[in-house]
Amino acid sequence: QAILDYSKQLMYSFYYDVANELWEKNELVASDTDSMILSVKTKDIYKDMEEIIDELDTSGYPKDHPLYSEKNKKSNW
C-alpha cells in the first residue's frame, strides 16, 4: 500500500506543481499506478516539454527525436 501511495503522491505533485503551472488549460483524463494522461491546450507541445524535460522520461522516444533522453529512464525520482 505504501508504495502505491508514494507513486500517487509523485504523480499528483507533477500534475499540480508542474502541469498546472505550465498549461493553464489542462485536464487529467486518466491515471494509473505509474502513468497519467493529460489533455492540454497549447501552441507547441514539444516546446513546452523542453521546459519540463527534467520531469519526463522520454527514453521511449526514437533515439533521433530531439527530446530523446535516458536521464530519467524508468526513474522514480
N, CA, C and O atoms as a Tripos MOL2 file, in Angstrom:
@<TRIPOS>MOLECULE
protein
  308   307    77     0     0
PROTEIN
NO_CHARGES

@<TRIPOS>ATOM
      1 N           0.8140   -1.2080    0.0000 N.3       1 GLN1
      2 CA          0.0000    0.0000    0.0000 C.3       1 GLN1
      3 C           0.8510    1.2630    0.0000 C.2       1 GLN1
      4 O           0.5370    2.2170   -0.7130 O.2       1 GLN1
      5 N           1.9160    1.2850    0.7820 N.am      2 ALA2
      6 CA          2.7410    2.4930    0.9080 C.3       2 ALA2
      7 C           3.3870    2.8880   -0.4120 C.2       2 ALA2
      8 O           3.4780    4.0790   -0.7110 O.2       2 ALA2
      9 N           3.8380    1.9240   -1.2090 N.am      3 ILE3
     10 CA          4.4690    2.2440   -2.4900 C.3       3 ILE3
     11 C           3.4470    2.8530   -3.4390 C.2       3 ILE3
     12 O           3.7580    3.7980   -4.1630 O.2       3 ILE3
     13 N           2.2490    2.3280   -3.4390 N.am      4 LEU4
     14 CA          1.2030    2.8990   -4.2880 C.3       4 LEU4
     15 C           0.8730    4.3230   -3.8700 C.2       4 LEU4
     16 O           0.6170    5.1800   -4.7160 O.2       4 LEU4
     17 N           0.8800    4.5740   -2.5780 N.am      5 ASP5
     18 CA          0.6350    5.9320   -2.0820 C.3       5 ASP5
     19 C           1.7380    6.8800   -2.5210 C.2       5 ASP5
     20 O           1.4680    8.0200   -2.8970 O.2       5 ASP5
     21 N           2.9870    6.4100   -2.4740 N.am      6 TYR6
     22 CA          4.1230    7.2280   -2.8920 C.3       6 TYR6
     23 C           4.0200    7.5560   -4.3820 C.2       6 TYR6
     24 O           4.2570    8.6930   -4.7890 O.2       6 TYR6
     25 N           3.6680    6.5610   -5.1870 N.am      7 SER7
     26 CA          3.5040    6.7680   -6.6200 C.3       7 SER7
     27 C           2.4160    7.7980   -6.8950 C.2       7 SER7
     28 O           2.5940    8.7060   -7.7070 O.2       7 SER7
     29 N           1.3040    7.6480   -6.2170 N.am      8 LYS8
     30 CA          0.1940    8.5920   -6.3880 C.3       8 LYS8
     31 C           0.6120   10.0120   -5.9860 C.2       8 LYS8
     32 O           0.2520   10.9840   -6.6500 O.2       8 LYS8
     33 N           1.3690   10.1180   -4.9040 N.am      9 GLN9
     34 CA          1.8410   11.4220   -4.4440 C.3       9 GLN9
     35 C           2.7470   12.0750   -5.4930 C.2       9 GLN9
     36 O           2.6140   13.2670   -5.7710 O.2       9 GLN9
     37 N           3.6630   11.3020   -6.0740 N.am     10 LEU10
     38 CA          4.5480   11.8360   -7.1080 C.3      10 LEU10
     39 C           3.7620   12.3140   -8.3210 C.2      10 LEU10
     40 O           4.0420   13.3760   -8.8760 O.2      10 LEU10
     41 N           2.7880   11.5290   -8.7210 N.am     11 MET11
     42 CA          2.0270   11.8880   -9.9100 C.3      11 MET11
     43 C           1.1640   13.1250   -9.6850 C.2      11 MET11
     44 O           1.1010   14.0050  -10.5430 O.2      11 MET11
     45 N           0.5100   13.1920   -8.5550 N.am     12 TYR12
     46 CA         -0.3070   14.3770   -8.2930 C.3      12 TYR12
     47 C           0.5600   15.6000   -8.0590 C.2      12 TYR12
     48 O           0.1440   16.7130   -8.3830 O.2      12 TYR12
     49 N           1.7420   15.4300   -7.5100 N.am     13 SER13
     50 CA          2.6800   16.5330   -7.3600 C.3      13 SER13
     51 C           3.0670   17.0630   -8.7410 C.2      13 SER13
     52 O           3.1130   18.2750   -8.9540 O.2      13 SER13
     53 N           3.3460   16.1540   -9.6750 N.am     14 PHE14
     54 CA          3.6440   16.5750  -11.0450 C.3      14 PHE14
     55 C           2.4540   17.3410  -11.6250 C.2      14 PHE14
     56 O           2.6190   18.4090  -12.2140 O.2      14 PHE14
     57 N           1.2750   16.7920  -11.4560 N.am     15 TYR15
     58 CA          0.0880   17.4230  -12.0380 C.3      15 TYR15
     59 C          -0.1330   18.8340  -11.4830 C.2      15 TYR15
     60 O          -0.3220   19.7800  -12.2470 O.2      15 TYR15
     61 N          -0.1090   18.9720  -10.1770 N.am     16 TYR16
     62 CA         -0.3990   20.2790   -9.5740 C.3      16 TYR16
     63 C           0.7710   21.2460   -9.6350 C.2      16 TYR16
     64 O           0.5670   22.4420   -9.8460 O.2      16 TYR16
     65 N           1.9990   20.7540   -9.4550 N.am     17 ASP17
     66 CA          3.1470   21.6540   -9.3840 C.3      17 ASP17
     67 C           3.7950   21.9470  -10.7330 C.2      17 ASP17
     68 O           4.4250   22.9900  -10.9040 O.2      17 ASP17
     69 N           3.6460   21.0440  -11.6800 N.am     18 VAL18
     70 CA          4.2900   21.2280  -12.9800 C.3      18 VAL18
     71 C           3.2560   21.5070  -14.0680 C.2      18 VAL18
     72 O           3.2920   22.5610  -14.7040 O.2      18 VAL18
     73 N           2.3420   20.5740  -14.2840 N.am     19 ALA19
     74 CA          1.3790   20.7110  -15.3780 C.3      19 ALA19
     75 C           0.4840   21.9450  -15.2140 C.2      19 ALA19
     76 O           0.2850   22.6950  -16.1690 O.2      19 ALA19
     77 N          -0.0450   22.1540  -14.0290 N.am     20 ASN20
     78 CA         -0.9260   23.3030  -13.8200 C.3      20 ASN20
     79 C          -0.2000   24.6290  -13.9670 C.2      20 ASN20
     80 O          -0.7980   25.6370  -14.3440 O.2      20 ASN20
     81 N           1.0960   24.6240  -13.6660 N.am     21 GLU21
     82 CA          1.8850   25.8420  -13.8260 C.3      21 GLU21
     83 C           2.1760   26.1250  -15.2970 C.2      21 GLU21
     84 O           2.1960   27.2820  -15.7180 O.2      21 GLU21
     85 N           2.4000   25.0790  -16.0700 N.am     22 LEU22
     86 CA          2.7740   25.2330  -17.4720 C.3      22 LEU22
     87 C           1.5660   25.4210  -18.3850 C.2      22 LEU22
     88 O           1.5830   26.2660  -19.2810 O.2      22 LEU22
     89 N           0.5350   24.6430  -18.1580 N.am     23 TRP23
     90 CA         -0.6340   24.6840  -19.0410 C.3      23 TRP23
     91 C          -1.8500   25.1840  -18.2820 C.2      23 TRP23
     92 O          -2.3680   24.5100  -17.3910 O.2      23 TRP23
     93 N          -2.2880   26.3550  -18.6430 N.am     24 GLU24
     94 CA         -3.4770   26.9290  -17.9940 C.3      24 GLU24
     95 C          -4.7120   26.0880  -18.2960 C.2      24 GLU24
     96 O          -5.5770   25.8970  -17.4400 O.2      24 GLU24
     97 N          -4.7780   25.5910  -19.5240 N.am     25 LYS25
     98 CA         -5.9090   24.7460  -19.9180 C.3      25 LYS25
     99 C          -5.4270   23.3070  -19.9950 C.2      25 LYS25
    100 O          -4.7960   22.9070  -20.9730 O.2      25 LYS25
    101 N          -5.7230   22.5400  -18.9710 N.am     26 ASN26
    102 CA         -5.3440   21.1330  -18.9530 C.3      26 ASN26
    103 C          -6.3920   20.3440  -18.1930 C.2      26 ASN26
    104 O          -7.1580   20.8760  -17.3900 O.2      26 ASN26
    105 N          -6.3930   19.0560  -18.4810 N.am     27 GLU27
    106 CA         -7.3340   18.1680  -17.7980 C.3      27 GLU27
    107 C          -6.6660   16.8190  -17.5790 C.2      27 GLU27
    108 O          -6.0560   16.2600  -18.4910 O.2      27 GLU27
    109 N          -6.7860   16.3140  -16.3840 N.am     28 LEU28
    110 CA         -6.3050   14.9720  -16.0810 C.3      28 LEU28
    111 C          -7.3700   13.9970  -16.5810 C.2      28 LEU28
    112 O          -8.4500   13.8920  -15.9990 O.2      28 LEU28
    113 N          -7.0600   13.2950  -17.6540 N.am     29 VAL29
    114 CA         -8.0260   12.4070  -18.3030 C.3      29 VAL29
    115 C          -8.0710   11.0510  -17.6090 C.2      29 VAL29
    116 O          -9.1460   10.5060  -17.3570 O.2      29 VAL29
    117 N          -6.8900   10.5120  -17.3010 N.am     30 ALA30
    118 CA         -6.8200    9.1900  -16.6640 C.3      30 ALA30
    119 C          -5.4800    9.0440  -15.9730 C.2      30 ALA30
    120 O          -4.5080    9.7190  -16.3140 O.2      30 ALA30
    121 N          -5.4430    8.1500  -14.9940 N.am     31 SER31
    122 CA         -4.1650    7.8480  -14.3370 C.3      31 SER31
    123 C          -4.1760    6.4040  -13.8720 C.2      31 SER31
    124 O          -5.2240    5.7910  -13.6670 O.2      31 SER31
    125 N          -2.9770    5.8930  -13.7170 N.am     32 ASP32
    126 CA         -2.7720    4.5380  -13.2230 C.3      32 ASP32
    127 C          -1.6200    4.6110  -12.2250 C.2      32 ASP32
    128 O          -1.1790    5.7070  -11.8810 O.2      32 ASP32
    129 N          -1.1410    3.5030  -11.7700 N.am     33 THR33
    130 CA         -0.0890    3.4850  -10.7610 C.3      33 THR33
    131 C           1.1540    4.2450  -11.2000 C.2      33 THR33
    132 O           1.7650    4.9510  -10.3980 O.2      33 THR33
    133 N           1.5340    4.1050  -12.4710 N.am     34 ASP34
    134 CA          2.7930    4.6900  -12.9180 C.3      34 ASP34
    135 C           2.6630    5.5960  -14.1360 C.2      34 ASP34
    136 O           3.6580    5.8670  -14.8080 O.2      34 ASP34
    137 N           1.4620    6.0680  -14.4320 N.am     35 SER35
    138 CA          1.2920    6.9240  -15.6040 C.3      35 SER35
    139 C           0.0400    7.7810  -15.4670 C.2      35 SER35
    140 O          -0.8560    7.5030  -14.6710 O.2      35 SER35
    141 N           0.0210    8.8310  -16.2780 N.am     36 MET36
    142 CA         -1.1760    9.6630  -16.3460 C.3      36 MET36
    143 C          -1.3260   10.1840  -17.7610 C.2      36 MET36
    144 O          -0.3500   10.3460  -18.4930 O.2      36 MET36
    145 N          -2.5680   10.4400  -18.1260 N.am     37 ILE37
    146 CA         -2.8720   11.0090  -19.4320 C.3      37 ILE37
    147 C          -3.4530   12.3880  -19.1870 C.2      37 ILE37
    148 O          -4.4440   12.5500  -18.4750 O.2      37 ILE37
    149 N          -2.8070   13.3880  -19.7990 N.am     38 LEU38
    150 CA         -3.2740   14.7630  -19.6810 C.3      38 LEU38
    151 C          -3.7490   15.2460  -21.0300 C.2      38 LEU38
    152 O          -3.1800   14.8940  -22.0640 O.2      38 LEU38
    153 N          -4.7770   16.0400  -21.0190 N.am     39 SER39
    154 CA         -5.2150   16.7520  -22.2060 C.3      39 SER39
    155 C          -4.8490   18.2110  -21.9790 C.2      39 SER39
    156 O          -5.2880   18.8200  -21.0030 O.2      39 SER39
    157 N          -4.0420   18.7740  -22.8820 N.am     40 VAL40
    158 CA         -3.6070   20.1610  -22.7280 C.3      40 VAL40
    159 C          -3.8700   20.9370  -24.0050 C.2      40 VAL40
    160 O          -3.8680   20.3850  -25.1050 O.2      40 VAL40
    161 N          -4.0920   22.2100  -23.8340 N.am     41 LYS41
    162 CA         -4.2490   23.0870  -24.9930 C.3      41 LYS41
    163 C          -3.0230   23.9890  -25.0350 C.2      41 LYS41
    164 O          -2.7890   24.7860  -24.1260 O.2      41 LYS41
    165 N          -2.2460   23.8530  -26.1020 N.am     42 THR42
    166 CA         -1.0110   24.6100  -26.2420 C.3      42 THR42
    167 C          -0.6860   24.8030  -27.7170 C.2      42 THR42
    168 O          -1.1820   24.0740  -28.5760 O.2      42 THR42
    169 N           0.1380   25.7780  -27.9940 N.am     43 LYS43
    170 CA          0.5480   26.0240  -29.3760 C.3      43 LYS43
    171 C           1.6340   25.0530  -29.8260 C.2      43 LYS43
    172 O           1.6690   24.6640  -30.9940 O.2      43 LYS43
    173 N           2.5230   24.6550  -28.9100 N.am     44 ASP44
    174 CA          3.6470   23.7950  -29.2830 C.3      44 ASP44
    175 C           3.9950   22.8750  -28.1110 C.2      44 ASP44
    176 O           4.7250   23.2670  -27.2020 O.2      44 ASP44
    177 N           3.4750   21.6660  -28.1400 N.am     45 ILE45
    178 CA          3.6720   20.7310  -27.0270 C.3      45 ILE45
    179 C           5.1470   20.3710  -26.8480 C.2      45 ILE45
    180 O           5.6060   20.1950  -25.7190 O.2      45 ILE45
    181 N           5.8860   20.2620  -27.9420 N.am     46 TYR46
    182 CA          7.2910   19.9000  -27.8110 C.3      46 TYR46
    183 C           8.1050   21.0220  -27.1860 C.2      46 TYR46
    184 O           9.0350   20.7530  -26.4260 O.2      46 TYR46
    185 N           7.7820   22.2550  -27.4820 N.am     47 LYS47
    186 CA          8.4500   23.3890  -26.8390 C.3      47 LYS47
    187 C           8.1530   23.3690  -25.3400 C.2      47 LYS47
    188 O           9.0440   23.5860  -24.5200 O.2      47 LYS47
    189 N           6.9170   23.1120  -25.0000 N.am     48 ASP48
    190 CA          6.5330   23.0210  -23.5880 C.3      48 ASP48
    191 C           7.2730   21.8830  -22.8940 C.2      48 ASP48
    192 O           7.7520   22.0330  -21.7700 O.2      48 ASP48
    193 N           7.3580   20.7510  -23.5740 N.am     49 MET49
    194 CA          8.0350   19.5970  -22.9820 C.3      49 MET49
    195 C           9.5170   19.8790  -22.7460 C.2      49 MET49
    196 O          10.0990   19.3760  -21.7850 O.2      49 MET49
    197 N          10.1290   20.6790  -23.6150 N.am     50 GLU50
    198 CA         11.5340   21.0620  -23.4040 C.3      50 GLU50
    199 C          11.6980   21.7950  -22.0720 C.2      50 GLU50
    200 O          12.7080   21.6320  -21.3870 O.2      50 GLU50
    201 N          10.7070   22.5960  -21.7140 N.am     51 GLU51
    202 CA         10.7600   23.3620  -20.4640 C.3      51 GLU51
    203 C          10.7330   22.4580  -19.2270 C.2      51 GLU51
    204 O          11.2680   22.8190  -18.1790 O.2      51 GLU51
    205 N          10.1190   21.3040  -19.3530 N.am     52 ILE52
    206 CA          9.9900   20.4100  -18.1940 C.3      52 ILE52
    207 C          10.6770   19.0680  -18.4280 C.2      52 ILE52
    208 O          10.3210   18.0660  -17.8090 O.2      52 ILE52
    209 N          11.6610   19.0540  -19.3230 N.am     53 ILE53
    210 CA         12.3160   17.8050  -19.7070 C.3      53 ILE53
    211 C          12.8890   17.0640  -18.5020 C.2      53 ILE53
    212 O          12.9460   15.8340  -18.5120 O.2      53 ILE53
    213 N          13.3120   17.7820  -17.4710 N.am     54 ASP54
    214 CA         13.8540   17.1200  -16.2820 C.3      54 ASP54
    215 C          12.8060   16.3340  -15.5060 C.2      54 ASP54
    216 O          13.1500   15.5250  -14.6450 O.2      54 ASP54
    217 N          11.5360   16.5630  -15.8020 N.am     55 GLU55
    218 CA         10.4290   15.8820  -15.1310 C.3      55 GLU55
    219 C           9.9210   14.6680  -15.9110 C.2      55 GLU55
    220 O           9.0790   13.9200  -15.4140 O.2      55 GLU55
    221 N          10.4290   14.4700  -17.1270 N.am     56 LEU56
    222 CA          9.8600   13.4730  -18.0320 C.3      56 LEU56
    223 C          10.8130   12.3200  -18.3120 C.2      56 LEU56
    224 O          12.0330   12.4790  -18.2650 O.2      56 LEU56
    225 N          10.2440   11.1660  -18.6020 N.am     57 ASP57
    226 CA         11.0100   10.0260  -19.1020 C.3      57 ASP57
    227 C          10.7060    9.9290  -20.5880 C.2      57 ASP57
    228 O           9.6350    9.4640  -20.9790 O.2      57 ASP57
    229 N          11.6390   10.3640  -21.4080 N.am     58 THR58
    230 CA         11.4620   10.3140  -22.8590 C.3      58 THR58
    231 C          12.3460    9.2360  -23.4820 C.2      58 THR58
    232 O          12.6460    9.2870  -24.6750 O.2      58 THR58
    233 N          12.7540    8.2790  -22.6860 N.am     59 SER59
    234 CA         13.6360    7.2170  -23.1820 C.3      59 SER59
    235 C          12.9340    6.2890  -24.1760 C.2      59 SER59
    236 O          13.5990    5.5320  -24.8830 O.2      59 SER59
    237 N          11.6210    6.3360  -24.2380 N.am     60 GLY60
    238 CA         10.8790    5.5170  -25.1930 C.3      60 GLY60
    239 C          10.7390    6.1740  -26.5590 C.2      60 GLY60
    240 O          10.2300    5.5590  -27.4960 O.2      60 GLY60
    241 N          11.1870    7.4180  -26.6760 N.am     61 TYR61
    242 CA         11.1480    8.1150  -27.9640 C.3      61 TYR61
    243 C          12.2280    7.5310  -28.8750 C.2      61 TYR61
    244 O          13.1910    6.9370  -28.3900 O.2      61 TYR61
    245 N          12.0760    7.6940  -30.1830 N.am     62 PRO62
    246 CA         13.1600    7.2730  -31.0810 C.3      62 PRO62
    247 C          14.4450    8.0320  -30.7320 C.2      62 PRO62
    248 O          14.3950    9.2010  -30.3520 O.2      62 PRO62
    249 N          15.5790    7.3680  -30.8610 N.am     63 LYS63
    250 CA         16.8470    7.9730  -30.4610 C.3      63 LYS63
    251 C          17.1840    9.2450  -31.2330 C.2      63 LYS63
    252 O          17.9630   10.0690  -30.7530 O.2      63 LYS63
    253 N          16.6110    9.4140  -32.4140 N.am     64 ASP64
    254 CA         16.8920   10.6250  -33.1910 C.3      64 ASP64
    255 C          15.8850   11.7490  -32.9150 C.2      64 ASP64
    256 O          15.9590   12.8070  -33.5400 O.2      64 ASP64
    257 N          14.9570   11.5330  -31.9950 N.am     65 HIS65
    258 CA         13.9830   12.5710  -31.6290 C.3      65 HIS65
    259 C          14.6830   13.6380  -30.7770 C.2      65 HIS65
    260 O          15.4850   13.2990  -29.9070 O.2      65 HIS65
    261 N          14.3920   14.9120  -31.0160 N.am     66 PRO66
    262 CA         15.0550   15.9880  -30.2590 C.3      66 PRO66
    263 C          14.8580   15.9070  -28.7360 C.2      66 PRO66
    264 O          15.6970   16.4050  -27.9840 O.2      66 PRO66
    265 N          13.7770   15.2940  -28.2790 N.am     67 LEU67
    266 CA         13.5230   15.2020  -26.8390 C.3      67 LEU67
    267 C          13.9860   13.8750  -26.2250 C.2      67 LEU67
    268 O          13.8010   13.6420  -25.0310 O.2      67 LEU67
    269 N          14.5840   13.0150  -27.0420 N.am     68 TYR68
    270 CA         15.0500   11.7270  -26.5190 C.3      68 TYR68
    271 C          16.1130   11.9420  -25.4440 C.2      68 TYR68
    272 O          17.0370   12.7360  -25.6170 O.2      68 TYR68
    273 N          15.9670   11.2250  -24.3390 N.am     69 SER69
    274 CA         16.9570   11.2710  -23.2660 C.3      69 SER69
    275 C          16.8030   10.0060  -22.4260 C.2      69 SER69
    276 O          15.7000    9.4860  -22.2600 O.2      69 SER69
    277 N          17.9130    9.5280  -21.9070 N.am     70 GLU70
    278 CA         17.8700    8.3880  -20.9900 C.3      70 GLU70
    279 C          18.0200    8.8530  -19.5430 C.2      70 GLU70
    280 O          18.1210    8.0290  -18.6330 O.2      70 GLU70
    281 N          18.0360   10.1680  -19.3270 N.am     71 LYS71
    282 CA         18.2680   10.7230  -17.9930 C.3      71 LYS71
    283 C          17.3030   10.1640  -16.9510 C.2      71 LYS71
    284 O          17.7250    9.7880  -15.8580 O.2      71 LYS71
    285 N          16.0290   10.1050  -17.2740 N.am     72 ASN72
    286 CA         15.0220    9.6450  -16.3140 C.3      72 ASN72
    287 C          14.4580    8.2740  -16.6720 C.2      72 ASN72
    288 O          13.3420    7.9390  -16.2730 O.2      72 ASN72
    289 N          15.2170    7.4830  -17.4190 N.am     73 LYS73
    290 CA         14.7360    6.1720  -17.8450 C.3      73 LYS73
    291 C          14.3370    5.3390  -16.6350 C.2      73 LYS73
    292 O          15.1520    5.0300  -15.7660 O.2      73 LYS73
    293 N          13.0680    4.9920  -16.6100 N.am     74 LYS74
    294 CA         12.4940    4.1810  -15.5230 C.3      74 LYS74
    295 C          12.8020    4.7650  -14.1460 C.2      74 LYS74
    296 O          12.9510    4.0410  -13.1620 O.2      74 LYS74
    297 N          12.8910    6.0700  -14.1060 N.am     75 SER75
    298 CA         13.1940    6.7630  -12.8530 C.3      75 SER75
    299 C          11.9640    6.8330  -11.9660 C.2      75 SER75
    300 O          10.8370    6.8790  -12.4600 O.2      75 SER75
    301 N          12.1730    6.8420  -10.6880 N.am     76 ASN76
    302 CA         11.0630    7.0520   -9.7540 C.3      76 ASN76
    303 C          11.3550    8.2650   -8.8790 C.2      76 ASN76
    304 O          10.8490    8.3860   -7.7640 O.2      76 ASN76
    305 N          12.1630    9.1350   -9.3990 N.am     77 TRP77
    306 CA         12.5600   10.3850   -8.7620 C.3      77 TRP77
    307 C          12.8450   10.1160   -7.3300 C.2      77 TRP77
    308 O          13.2000   11.0320   -6.5890 O.2      77 TRP77
@<TRIPOS>BOND
     1     1     2 1
     2     2     3 1
     3     3     4 2
     4     3     5 am
     5     5     6 1
     6     6     7 1
     7     7     8 2
     8     7     9 am
     9     9    10 1
    10    10    11 1
    11    11    12 2
    12    11    13 am
    13    13    14 1
    14    14    15 1
    15    15    16 2
    16    15    17 am
    17    17    18 1
    18    18    19 1
    19    19    20 2
    20    19    21 am
    21    21    22 1
    22    22    23 1
    23    23    24 2
    24    23    25 am
    25    25    26 1
    26    26    27 1
    27    27    28 2
    28    27    29 am
    29    29    30 1
    30    30    31 1
    31    31    32 2
    32    31    33 am
    33    33    34 1
    34    34    35 1
    35    35    36 2
    36    35    37 am
    37    37    38 1
    38    38    39 1
    39    39    40 2
    40    39    41 am
    41    41    42 1
    42    42    43 1
    43    43    44 2
    44    43    45 am
    45    45    46 1
    46    46    47 1
    47    47    48 2
    48    47    49 am
    49    49    50 1
    50    50    51 1
    51    51    52 2
    52    51    53 am
    53    53    54 1
    54    54    55 1
    55    55    56 2
    56    55    57 am
    57    57    58 1
    58    58    59 1
    59    59    60 2
    60    59    61 am
    61    61    62 1
    62    62    63 1
    63    63    64 2
    64    63    65 am
    65    65    66 1
    66    66    67 1
    67    67    68 2
    68    67    69 am
    69    69    70 1
    70    70    71 1
    71    71    72 2
    72    71    73 am
    73    73    74 1
    74    74    75 1
    75    75    76 2
    76    75    77 am
    77    77    78 1
    78    78    79 1
    79    79    80 2
    80    79    81 am
    81    81    82 1
    82    82    83 1
    83    83    84 2
    84    83    85 am
    85    85    86 1
    86    86    87 1
    87    87    88 2
    88    87    89 am
    89    89    90 1
    90    90    91 1
    91    91    92 2
    92    91    93 am
    93    93    94 1
    94    94    95 1
    95    95    96 2
    96    95    97 am
    97    97    98 1
    98    98    99 1
    99    99   100 2
   100    99   101 am
   101   101   102 1
   102   102   103 1
   103   103   104 2
   104   103   105 am
   105   105   106 1
   106   106   107 1
   107   107   108 2
   108   107   109 am
   109   109   110 1
   110   110   111 1
   111   111   112 2
   112   111   113 am
   113   113   114 1
   114   114   115 1
   115   115   116 2
   116   115   117 am
   117   117   118 1
   118   118   119 1
   119   119   120 2
   120   119   121 am
   121   121   122 1
   122   122   123 1
   123   123   124 2
   124   123   125 am
   125   125   126 1
   126   126   127 1
   127   127   128 2
   128   127   129 am
   129   129   130 1
   130   130   131 1
   131   131   132 2
   132   131   133 am
   133   133   134 1
   134   134   135 1
   135   135   136 2
   136   135   137 am
   137   137   138 1
   138   138   139 1
   139   139   140 2
   140   139   141 am
   141   141   142 1
   142   142   143 1
   143   143   144 2
   144   143   145 am
   145   145   146 1
   146   146   147 1
   147   147   148 2
   148   147   149 am
   149   149   150 1
   150   150   151 1
   151   151   152 2
   152   151   153 am
   153   153   154 1
   154   154   155 1
   155   155   156 2
   156   155   157 am
   157   157   158 1
   158   158   159 1
   159   159   160 2
   160   159   161 am
   161   161   162 1
   162   162   163 1
   163   163   164 2
   164   163   165 am
   165   165   166 1
   166   166   167 1
   167   167   168 2
   168   167   169 am
   169   169   170 1
   170   170   171 1
   171   171   172 2
   172   171   173 am
   173   173   174 1
   174   174   175 1
   175   175   176 2
   176   175   177 am
   177   177   178 1
   178   178   179 1
   179   179   180 2
   180   179   181 am
   181   181   182 1
   182   182   183 1
   183   183   184 2
   184   183   185 am
   185   185   186 1
   186   186   187 1
   187   187   188 2
   188   187   189 am
   189   189   190 1
   190   190   191 1
   191   191   192 2
   192   191   193 am
   193   193   194 1
   194   194   195 1
   195   195   196 2
   196   195   197 am
   197   197   198 1
   198   198   199 1
   199   199   200 2
   200   199   201 am
   201   201   202 1
   202   202   203 1
   203   203   204 2
   204   203   205 am
   205   205   206 1
   206   206   207 1
   207   207   208 2
   208   207   209 am
   209   209   210 1
   210   210   211 1
   211   211   212 2
   212   211   213 am
   213   213   214 1
   214   214   215 1
   215   215   216 2
   216   215   217 am
   217   217   218 1
   218   218   219 1
   219   219   220 2
   220   219   221 am
   221   221   222 1
   222   222   223 1
   223   223   224 2
   224   223   225 am
   225   225   226 1
   226   226   227 1
   227   227   228 2
   228   227   229 am
   229   229   230 1
   230   230   231 1
   231   231   232 2
   232   231   233 am
   233   233   234 1
   234   234   235 1
   235   235   236 2
   236   235   237 am
   237   237   238 1
   238   238   239 1
   239   239   240 2
   240   239   241 am
   241   241   242 1
   242   242   243 1
   243   243   244 2
   244   243   245 am
   245   245   246 1
   246   246   247 1
   247   247   248 2
   248   247   249 am
   249   249   250 1
   250   250   251 1
   251   251   252 2
   252   251   253 am
   253   253   254 1
   254   254   255 1
   255   255   256 2
   256   255   257 am
   257   257   258 1
   258   258   259 1
   259   259   260 2
   260   259   261 am
   261   261   262 1
   262   262   263 1
   263   263   264 2
   264   263   265 am
   265   265   266 1
   266   266   267 1
   267   267   268 2
   268   267   269 am
   269   269   270 1
   270   270   271 1
   271   271   272 2
   272   271   273 am
   273   273   274 1
   274   274   275 1
   275   275   276 2
   276   275   277 am
   277   277   278 1
   278   278   279 1
   279   279   280 2
   280   279   281 am
   281   281   282 1
   282   282   283 1
   283   283   284 2
   284   283   285 am
   285   285   286 1
   286   286   287 1
   287   287   288 2
   288   287   289 am
   289   289   290 1
   290   290   291 1
   291   291   292 2
   292   291   293 am
   293   293   294 1
   294   294   295 1
   295   295   296 2
   296   295   297 am
   297   297   298 1
   298   298   299 1
   299   299   300 2
   300   299   301 am
   301   301   302 1
   302   302   303 1
   303   303   304 2
   304   303   305 am
   305   305   306 1
   306   306   307 1
   307   307   308 2
@<TRIPOS>SUBSTRUCTURE
     1 GLN1         2 RESIDUE 1 A GLN
     2 ALA2         6 RESIDUE 1 A ALA
     3 ILE3        10 RESIDUE 1 A ILE
     4 LEU4        14 RESIDUE 1 A LEU
     5 ASP5        18 RESIDUE 1 A ASP
     6 TYR6        22 RESIDUE 1 A TYR
     7 SER7        26 RESIDUE 1 A SER
     8 LYS8        30 RESIDUE 1 A LYS
     9 GLN9        34 RESIDUE 1 A GLN
    10 LEU10       38 RESIDUE 1 A LEU
    11 MET11       42 RESIDUE 1 A MET
    12 TYR12       46 RESIDUE 1 A TYR
    13 SER13       50 RESIDUE 1 A SER
    14 PHE14       54 RESIDUE 1 A PHE
    15 TYR15       58 RESIDUE 1 A TYR
    16 TYR16       62 RESIDUE 1 A TYR
    17 ASP17       66 RESIDUE 1 A ASP
    18 VAL18       70 RESIDUE 1 A VAL
    19 ALA19       74 RESIDUE 1 A ALA
    20 ASN20       78 RESIDUE 1 A ASN
    21 GLU21       82 RESIDUE 1 A GLU
    22 LEU22       86 RESIDUE 1 A LEU
    23 TRP23       90 RESIDUE 1 A TRP
    24 GLU24       94 RESIDUE 1 A GLU
    25 LYS25       98 RESIDUE 1 A LYS
    26 ASN26      102 RESIDUE 1 A ASN
    27 GLU27      106 RESIDUE 1 A GLU
    28 LEU28      110 RESIDUE 1 A LEU
    29 VAL29      114 RESIDUE 1 A VAL
    30 ALA30      118 RESIDUE 1 A ALA
    31 SER31      122 RESIDUE 1 A SER
    32 ASP32      126 RESIDUE 1 A ASP
    33 THR33      130 RESIDUE 1 A THR
    34 ASP34      134 RESIDUE 1 A ASP
    35 SER35      138 RESIDUE 1 A SER
    36 MET36      142 RESIDUE 1 A MET
    37 ILE37      146 RESIDUE 1 A ILE
    38 LEU38      150 RESIDUE 1 A LEU
    39 SER39      154 RESIDUE 1 A SER
    40 VAL40      158 RESIDUE 1 A VAL
    41 LYS41      162 RESIDUE 1 A LYS
    42 THR42      166 RESIDUE 1 A THR
    43 LYS43      170 RESIDUE 1 A LYS
    44 ASP44      174 RESIDUE 1 A ASP
    45 ILE45      178 RESIDUE 1 A ILE
    46 TYR46      182 RESIDUE 1 A TYR
    47 LYS47      186 RESIDUE 1 A LYS
    48 ASP48      190 RESIDUE 1 A ASP
    49 MET49      194 RESIDUE 1 A MET
    50 GLU50      198 RESIDUE 1 A GLU
    51 GLU51      202 RESIDUE 1 A GLU
    52 ILE52      206 RESIDUE 1 A ILE
    53 ILE53      210 RESIDUE 1 A ILE
    54 ASP54      214 RESIDUE 1 A ASP
    55 GLU55      218 RESIDUE 1 A GLU
    56 LEU56      222 RESIDUE 1 A LEU
    57 ASP57      226 RESIDUE 1 A ASP
    58 THR58      230 RESIDUE 1 A THR
    59 SER59      234 RESIDUE 1 A SER
    60 GLY60      238 RESIDUE 1 A GLY
    61 TYR61      242 RESIDUE 1 A TYR
    62 PRO62      246 RESIDUE 1 A PRO
    63 LYS63      250 RESIDUE 1 A LYS
    64 ASP64      254 RESIDUE 1 A ASP
    65 HIS65      258 RESIDUE 1 A HIS
    66 PRO66      262 RESIDUE 1 A PRO
    67 LEU67      266 RESIDUE 1 A LEU
    68 TYR68      270 RESIDUE 1 A TYR
    69 SER69      274 RESIDUE 1 A SER
    70 GLU70      278 RESIDUE 1 A GLU
    71 LYS71      282 RESIDUE 1 A LYS
    72 ASN72      286 RESIDUE 1 A ASN
    73 LYS73      290 RESIDUE 1 A LYS
    74 LYS74      294 RESIDUE 1 A LYS
    75 SER75      298 RESIDUE 1 A SER
    76 ASN76      302 RESIDUE 1 A ASN
    77 TRP77      306 RESIDUE 1 A TRP
